[in-house]
């Protein structure tokens, strides 16, 4: 007699094969879905009907096996295949693939999602987002462009908005100094007297000294009247700005052929001759005590100010009467020069001056000069003195000076860098601007040789400062670090993409749109940088493809069709038997 249970048994088979077709169809439909993870169906038999559990062997019988008839099949599990798909290059810098385990972390409103699909883009706020708009999570950088791994945040790539500059920390020099030139013996000397060419005198008739206030000096053009040369509120200015055509030109004292910047001394009731001497020393960039009598001194006997420059032709000071002017309390020129200048000696000695430039922390260009002066020759080599100056330094151009020695082969004896500190004043840049001058080592080589009729020349070989630059490109490295390329040539980390890993990635729940949610059996997400805690590396400009194997899916289709047909045949056969049973009963 035909059994109706066979109908339900085969029906369960049809149901399972139908579900298998659903899984295979979904896999094939997503064969070109980015980073899609295919699934496979596992089936199991249902609880059987038991007619006998069997019996043990006895002395008479050998025992019997259980008698059970199955009641069909069922879906035991639909298992996700988490194996990686093929990695394909795309050329888009916002595309990222994961080579290995792990998931990108996304923020969608108040929800957190996970995905393998790295087809990202930038929104109007320069945030890295998915095509559905979820924000990619990671870490930012501090002011020193160091990744701060702590609280997860939205990853931003501020193209066209983020700017960066690099302050100079080293300047390298190369070249040859002329060791065959004359040794520097003296600096230039200039006498500053009264406007009538005679010595300065005090209004009181008492001898002048460095502590005499400037307002106590008698006007040389009105001697004997007690009229002061200076008044409270006036300004003494070295240099003058003249309008030439559409621009302005500074005319004033020169040093080694270059015009020194304008400098001003505010005159008050307590401003003394000593203050004037210090002002001139600073404004002229004189290194006091370097060379015979170098500095600015006051000759009380003759009422003259003696300006003695540092040795070396490149340090020659050229001061004319018209270079020092007097301004009233409104900053207007009074139309007279308080001093008469007379040059009595020029500087001598082999020297070379090399201009170079620096950048401060804001990327502003800062001009400076290096002057090398031969100080001595012996049977063991030559000694040179360096002078480092900058007209843009607060407090005067002179920065530092020192000696370097060369052996008899013209090679530098010491390789230690020369440290220089430049105060930029109220510019908004980091203070001070500190940098090293390299004359030997690290690609630098300065020599002192007798070049004869050849050309002695030193020049800057390299400096590491850069002006302000704008972020215009980026790339994502294997560690998830986003490296930004700026228009000034700098490359700096600007963020890092985070990855999540799970103890059981197959336990994640599918949230659609290539997204997953943490499930009851997935375990908690472990957030880490790429490469940590078992996660893979990130590949910028590439995408992971679907891991579907079409040949395997087609085989699955054949097997599902065969199973479906076979189960349908059982139902048909059972139906025919039942029909025959009904005929017998008529």
C-alpha positions in Angstrom: 0.0 0.0 0.0 1.3 3.4 -0.9 2.3 5.6 2.0 1.2 9.3 2.1 4.3 10.0 4.3 6.3 9.6 1.1 4.6 12.6 -0.3 5.7 14.8 2.7 9.2 13.3 2.6 9.7 14.3 -1.0 8.0 17.6 -0.4 10.7 18.4 2.2 13.2 17.5 -0.5 11.5 19.9 -3.0 11.6 22.6 -0.3 15.3 22.2 0.4 16.2 22.2 -3.3 14.1 25.3 -3.8 16.0 27.0 -1.0 19.3 25.7 -2.6 18.2 27.4 -5.9 17.6 30.6 -3.9 21.1 30.5 -2.6 22.7 29.7 -5.9 20.6 32.3 -7.7 21.6 35.0 -5.2 25.3 34.0 -5.7 25.1 34.2 -9.4 23.2 37.5 -9.3 26.0 39.0 -7.3 28.9 37.6 -9.3 29.9 41.1 -10.1 29.1 42.7 -6.8 32.1 44.3 -5.2 33.5 42.1 -2.4 30.4 40.0 -2.3 30.7 36.8 -0.2 28.8 33.8 -1.5 26.9 31.3 0.5 26.3 27.6 0.4 23.4 25.6 1.7 24.0 22.6 4.1 21.1 20.1 4.5 20.4 17.4 7.0 18.0 14.6 7.4 14.9 15.1 9.6 14.1 12.9 12.6 13.2 9.4 11.4 10.3 7.2 12.4 11.6 4.4 14.5 10.0 1.0 14.4 12.6 -0.8 16.4 15.8 0.2 18.1 17.3 -3.2 17.5 18.3 -5.9 19.9 21.5 -7.3 21.5 23.0 -10.5 20.4 22.0 -13.6 22.4 23.1 -17.2 22.6 20.4 -18.0 20.1 20.3 -14.9 17.8 23.0 -12.6 16.6 21.0 -9.4 17.3 19.1 -7.0 15.1 19.7 -3.5 13.9 17.4 -0.6 14.3 14.5 -0.2 11.9 14.0 3.5 11.0 12.5 5.3 8.1 13.5 8.9 7.4 10.9 11.6 7.1 12.8 13.8 4.7 15.4 16.5 4.7 15.7 20.1 6.0 18.0 23.1 5.7 20.7 22.7 8.4 22.6 25.9 7.7 23.3 28.6 5.0 27.0 29.2 5.5 28.7 32.3 4.2 32.0 31.9 2.4 34.4 34.5 3.8 37.3 33.7 1.5 38.8 36.8 -0.2 37.9 37.6 -3.8 40.2 38.6 -6.6 41.9 42.0 -6.2 41.6 44.3 -9.2 43.2 47.7 -9.8 40.9 50.6 -10.5 43.2 53.6 -10.4 40.9 55.6 -8.1 42.7 56.7 -5.0 39.5 56.4 -2.9 39.1 52.7 -3.7 40.5 50.4 -1.1 40.7 46.6 -1.0 41.5 44.4 2.0 44.1 41.6 1.3 43.3 39.2 4.1 40.8 39.2 7.0 39.0 42.2 8.3 36.2 44.7 7.6 36.0 48.4 7.1 34.1 50.2 9.9 31.3 52.4 8.8 29.1 54.9 10.6 25.6 55.3 9.3 23.7 57.7 11.6 23.7 56.1 15.0 24.4 52.6 13.6 27.7 50.9 13.0 28.2 48.7 10.0 31.0 46.6 8.6 31.9 46.0 4.9 34.5 44.6 2.6 33.5 46.8 -0.3 36.0 49.6 -0.4 34.4 51.6 -3.3 34.6 54.9 -1.4 34.3 58.5 -2.5 34.6 62.0 -1.0 31.5 64.0 0.0 31.3 67.8 0.0 32.9 67.9 3.5 35.9 66.0 2.2 34.9 62.9 4.3 35.5 59.4 3.0 32.1 57.8 2.5 30.6 54.7 0.9 28.4 55.0 -2.2 25.4 54.9 0.2 26.8 57.7 2.3 28.1 55.9 5.4 31.2 57.5 6.8 34.4 55.5 6.9 35.9 55.3 10.3 39.5 55.7 11.3 41.9 58.0 13.1 43.2 61.5 12.5 46.6 63.1 13.0 47.9 65.7 15.5 49.7 69.0 14.6 52.9 67.0 13.9 51.1 64.7 11.5 51.3 61.7 13.9 48.3 59.3 13.8 46.4 59.4 17.0 44.8 56.0 17.6 42.1 56.4 20.1 38.5 57.3 19.6 37.3 56.3 16.2 36.2 59.2 14.0 35.2 60.1 10.5 38.1 59.9 8.0 38.5 63.2 6.2 40.8 64.0 3.3 40.8 67.8 2.9 41.9 68.1 -0.8 42.5 71.8 -1.7 41.9 72.9 1.9 44.7 71.4 4.1 47.9 73.3 3.9 51.3 72.7 5.4 54.8 74.3 5.5 58.1 73.0 6.8 60.5 75.1 8.7 64.2 74.9 7.7 66.3 72.8 10.0 69.4 72.4 8.0 71.3 74.1 5.1 74.1 72.3 3.3 77.0 74.1 1.6 79.5 73.0 -1.0 82.3 74.7 -2.8 85.8 76.0 -2.6 87.3 79.0 -0.6 90.4 80.7 -2.0 93.2 79.8 0.4 95.6 81.7 -1.8 94.1 85.1 -1.0 95.3 87.6 1.7 94.6 87.2 5.3 92.1 89.7 6.7 93.8 92.2 8.9 91.3 95.0 9.5 87.7 96.1 9.1 86.4 99.3 7.7 86.3 102.4 9.8 83.8 105.3 9.6 83.8 108.4 11.8 80.5 110.1 12.7 80.9 113.7 13.7 78.6 116.7 14.0 76.9 117.9 10.9 79.5 120.6 10.5 82.3 118.0 10.5 83.4 118.9 14.0 83.2 116.9 17.2 80.0 116.6 19.1 79.6 118.7 22.3 77.3 118.8 25.3 74.8 121.6 25.9 76.1 121.9 29.5 79.6 122.4 28.3 80.7 119.4 30.2 82.6 116.6 28.3 80.4 114.0 26.7 80.4 110.4 27.8 78.4 107.3 26.9 75.9 108.1 29.7 75.1 111.5 28.3 71.5 111.6 27.1 71.1 112.3 23.4 68.9 115.3 24.2 71.9 116.8 26.0 74.0 117.0 22.8 74.2 120.5 21.3 73.3 121.0 17.7 76.6 121.4 15.8 75.0 123.8 13.4 74.0 126.1 16.3 77.0 125.9 18.5 76.9 128.1 21.6 73.2 128.6 21.6 72.3 125.6 23.8 70.0 124.2 21.1 69.8 120.4 21.4 70.6 118.2 18.4 67.8 115.7 19.4 64.5 116.1 21.1 62.2 113.8 23.0 59.8 111.9 20.7 62.1 112.1 17.6 63.4 109.0 15.8 66.9 108.3 14.5 66.7 106.3 11.3 69.4 104.4 9.4 68.4 104.2 5.8 65.6 105.8 3.8 62.8 104.5 1.6 62.5 106.3 -1.8 59.8 105.9 -4.3 61.1 104.9 -7.7 58.5 104.5 -10.5 55.7 102.2 -9.2 57.8 100.7 -6.4 59.9 101.7 -3.5 63.6 101.4 -3.0 65.6 101.4 0.2 68.7 103.7 0.1 71.0 103.5 3.1 74.2 102.1 4.5 75.7 99.2 2.7 77.6 96.1 3.8 79.7 94.3 1.3 77.7 95.9 -1.5 74.3 95.0 -0.2 71.9 97.6 1.3 71.1 97.1 4.9 67.5 97.2 6.1 66.0 100.3 7.6 66.5 100.5 11.4 65.1 103.0 13.9 66.0 104.2 17.3 63.2 106.0 19.3 64.7 108.9 21.2 63.4 109.6 24.7 64.6 111.7 27.6 66.6 108.7 29.0 68.1 107.6 25.6 71.9 107.8 26.0 74.9 107.8 23.7 75.4 104.2 24.9 72.0 103.3 23.5 73.0 104.9 20.2 76.2 102.9 20.1 74.2 99.6 20.7 71.7 100.6 18.1 74.4 101.2 15.4 76.1 97.9 16.3 72.9 95.9 15.9 71.7 97.8 12.8 75.0 97.4 11.0 75.3 93.7 11.9 78.7 94.1 13.6 80.0 91.3 15.7 81.7 93.2 18.5 85.2 92.1 19.5 85.7 90.0 16.3 88.7 91.6 14.6 90.8 94.6 15.7 88.5 97.0 17.6 85.4 95.7 15.8 82.3 97.5 17.1 80.9 101.0 17.7 82.7 103.2 20.2 82.6 106.8 21.4 85.7 109.0 21.3 85.0 111.4 24.1 88.1 113.5 23.4 87.2 114.2 19.9 83.4 114.0 20.2 83.2 111.3 17.5 81.5 108.0 17.1 83.9 105.4 15.6 82.3 102.6 13.6 84.7 99.7 13.0 83.4 96.8 11.0 84.5 93.2 11.0 87.5 92.2 8.9 87.0 90.9 5.3 86.2 92.7 2.1 82.6 91.3 2.2 82.1 93.0 5.6 83.1 96.5 4.3 80.7 99.1 5.7 79.8 102.0 3.4 78.1 104.7 5.5 77.3 108.1 4.0 76.1 111.3 5.7 72.7 111.0 4.0 72.2 107.4 5.3 71.3 108.6 8.8 68.2 110.8 9.0 66.1 112.3 11.8 62.4 112.0 12.0 59.9 114.1 14.0 57.3 112.7 16.3 54.9 112.1 13.3 57.5 110.1 11.5 58.3 112.8 8.9 61.8 113.6 7.8 63.2 116.8 9.4 65.2 117.5 6.3 68.6 117.3 7.9 71.2 114.7 8.8 72.4 114.7 12.4 75.9 113.3 11.6 78.6 113.8 9.1 80.1 110.4 8.0 83.7 110.0 6.9 85.2 106.7 5.8 88.9 106.5 7.0 89.6 102.8 6.3 88.2 100.0 4.2 88.2 96.3 5.1 90.7 93.9 3.6 91.2 90.2 3.4 89.9 87.2 1.3 86.2 86.7 1.9 83.1 85.3 0.2 79.5 86.1 0.8 76.8 83.6 -0.1 73.1 84.5 0.2 70.7 81.7 1.0 67.1 81.4 2.0 65.1 79.7 4.8 61.5 79.0 5.6 59.8 79.5 8.9 57.0 77.4 10.3 54.4 79.4 8.4 56.3 78.8 5.1 57.4 82.5 4.9 60.6 83.0 3.0 63.5 84.3 5.1 66.7 85.6 3.4 70.1 85.2 5.1 73.8 85.5 4.3 76.9 83.5 5.0 80.1 85.3 4.9 83.5 83.5 5.0 86.6 85.5 5.9 90.1 84.0 6.0 91.4 84.8 9.4 94.9 83.2 9.5 97.3 80.9 7.6 99.8 78.6 9.3 101.9 75.6 8.3 99.1 73.4 9.4 96.4 75.0 7.2 94.0 77.9 7.1 91.4 79.3 9.6 88.3 81.0 8.4 85.6 82.9 10.3 82.0 82.5 9.3 79.4 85.3 9.8 75.7 84.4 9.6 73.4 87.3 9.1 69.8 88.0 8.2 68.1 91.3 7.6 64.8 89.8 8.7 66.0 88.9 12.2 64.5 90.8 15.1 67.2 92.7 17.0 69.6 93.2 14.1 71.1 91.2 11.2 74.0 89.6 13.0 73.1 86.0 14.1 76.3 84.2 14.9 80.0 83.9 14.1 82.8 81.3 14.7 85.8 79.6 13.3 86.4 76.6 11.1 89.8 75.1 10.2 91.1 73.4 7.1 94.1 71.2 6.9 97.0 71.4 4.5 95.0 69.5 1.9 92.2 72.0 2.1 89.8 69.7 3.9 87.7 70.7 6.8 89.0 69.4 10.1 85.7 69.2 12.0 82.3 67.9 10.7 80.1 69.3 13.5 77.2 71.4 12.2 77.0 75.1 13.1 73.8 75.8 15.0 72.1 79.1 14.3 69.1 80.7 16.0 67.0 83.4 14.2 64.4 85.3 16.1 61.6 86.2 13.7 59.8 88.7 16.0 56.0 89.1 16.0 55.4 87.2 12.7 53.2 84.5 14.1 55.8 81.8 13.2 57.2 79.4 15.8 60.1 81.0 17.7 62.9 80.9 17.2 63.8 79.6 13.8 66.7 77.2 14.6 68.7 75.5 11.9 72.1 74.0 11.3 74.7 74.9 8.7 76.5 71.8 7.3 79.9 72.3 5.8 81.0 68.6 5.8 79.2 65.3 5.8 75.7 64.4 4.8 76.4 65.3 1.2 78.3 68.6 2.0 81.9 69.3 1.3 83.5 72.7 1.8 87.2 73.0 0.9 89.9 75.8 1.1 92.3 75.6 -1.8 94.6 77.9 -3.7 92.5 78.3 -6.8 94.9 80.7 -8.5 93.1 82.3 -11.5 90.2 79.9 -11.0 86.9 80.9 -9.4 86.4 80.3 -5.8 82.7 79.8 -5.1 80.5 78.4 -2.3 76.9 77.8 -2.7 73.9 76.1 -1.0 73.6 72.5 -2.0 70.4 71.7 -0.2 68.0 73.0 2.4 65.0 71.2 3.8 62.5 73.9 4.4 59.5 74.3 2.2 56.9 77.0 1.6 53.2 76.5 2.3 51.6 73.8 0.1 48.1 72.6 -0.5 47.0 69.0 -0.3 46.3 67.9 -3.9 46.7 64.1 -3.9 46.8 61.2 -1.6 47.4 57.5 -1.4 46.5 54.7 1.0 49.2 52.4 2.2 49.2 48.7 3.3 48.9 49.9 6.9 45.8 52.0 6.2 47.7 55.2 6.6 46.6 57.9 4.2 49.6 59.8 2.9 48.9 63.3 1.5 51.0 64.9 -1.2 51.2 68.6 -1.1 52.0 71.1 -3.8 55.3 72.1 -2.1 56.6 68.5 -2.5 55.9 67.4 1.1 54.3 64.1 1.9 52.7 63.6 5.3 50.2 61.2 7.0 46.8 62.8 7.2 44.8 59.9 8.7 44.5 56.1 9.0 41.7 53.8 8.1 40.6 51.3 10.8 39.7 47.7 10.3 37.5 45.4 12.4 38.0 41.7 13.0 35.6 39.1 14.5 36.2 35.8 16.2 33.5 34.3 13.9 33.1 36.4 10.8 30.4 33.9 9.5 28.3 35.0 12.4 27.8 38.5 11.0 24.3 39.5 9.9 23.8 40.7 6.4 22.4 44.3 6.4 22.2 44.6 2.6 24.1 47.0 0.4 27.4 45.2 1.0 27.1 45.8 4.7 27.1 43.6 7.8 26.1 43.9 11.4 27.6 42.2 14.4 25.5 39.1 15.2 24.9 37.1 18.4 27.5 34.5 17.3 30.0 36.8 15.6 31.7 38.0 18.8 32.6 41.6 19.5 34.4 43.7 16.9 38.1 44.1 17.5 39.1 47.5 16.1 42.7 47.8 15.0 45.0 49.2 12.3 45.4 47.0 9.2 47.8 44.2 9.9 46.9 44.0 13.6 45.0 41.2 15.4 44.9 39.0 12.3 43.6 41.6 9.9 45.0 41.9 6.4 46.6 44.8 4.6 44.9 47.6 2.7 45.5 48.1 -1.0 44.8 51.6 -2.2 43.5 52.1 -5.8 42.1 48.6 -5.9 38.9 46.7 -5.2 38.1 43.2 -4.1 35.8 41.4 -6.5 33.1 38.8 -5.7 34.4 35.4 -4.5 31.7 33.5 -6.5 33.0 30.6 -8.6 30.6 30.3 -11.5 31.7 26.8 -12.5 30.9 25.6 -9.0 27.6 27.4 -9.0 26.6 25.8 -12.3 27.4 22.4 -11.0 25.2 23.3 -8.0 22.4 24.2 -10.4 22.7 20.8 -12.0 22.6 19.0 -8.7 19.7 21.1 -7.4 17.7 20.4 -10.6 18.5 16.7 -10.4 17.4 16.6 -6.7 14.2 18.5 -7.5 13.3 16.3 -10.4 14.0 13.1 -8.4 11.8 14.3 -5.5 9.1 15.3 -7.9 9.3 11.8 -9.4 8.8 10.2 -6.0 5.7 12.4 -5.5 4.4 11.4 -8.9 5.0 7.7 -8.3 3.3 7.9 -4.9 0.4 9.6 -6.5 0.0 6.9 -9.1 0.1 4.2 -6.4 -2.6 6.0 -4.4 -4.7 6.3 -7.6 -4.4 2.5 -8.2 -5.4 1.9 -4.5 -8.5 4.0 -5.1 -9.4 1.9 -8.2 -9.2 -1.3 -6.2 -11.6 0.1 -3.7 -14.4 0.7 -6.3 
